[in-house]
């Protein structure tokens, strides 16, 4: 009976050391736990033991849509080669095929049509953004990933958006990145 209890306690200790992030064991066991953690992260079951980004991380996300729509709920400042707009709140429709951007102000009938050259949107807040089946380039720290037909969801984005011919680039902080 004592052996069963001892085996269960040791098993629970090892399992908690592998599953709890981060492991802070010092001495002889730290190398052992680090090896187990690296093995689980590199195994096919690695996603079971990893957690999405919880703290704010700097991210650069480039995607290549034919058209795209932003609903801007918080005022942003925008700039193009010819125009500056302050405190814009509304909908931004981007049509890459026709190289046009249409701004529709919330609570007014104001609409602005602008040719896409280089457009900067500053102070952009996005609670959640899901991009499906698009060419994506994601950079964060030492992590770089490119896919021709990928899906990603970002949460709590705060930063800048740059729209150029064929590409939209978000650069700022996010609290979570989920790849599918």
Secondary structure as UniProt FT lines:
FT   HELIX           2..19
FT   HELIX           28..42
FT   TURN            44..45
FT   HELIX           46..49
FT   STRAND          57..63
FT   STRAND          67..79
FT   STRAND          84..95
FT   TURN            96..99
FT   STRAND          100..105
FT   TURN            106..107
FT   STRAND          111..115
FT   STRAND          119..140
FT   TURN            141..142
FT   STRAND          143..164
FT   TURN            165..166
FT   STRAND          167..174
FT   STRAND          176..179
//
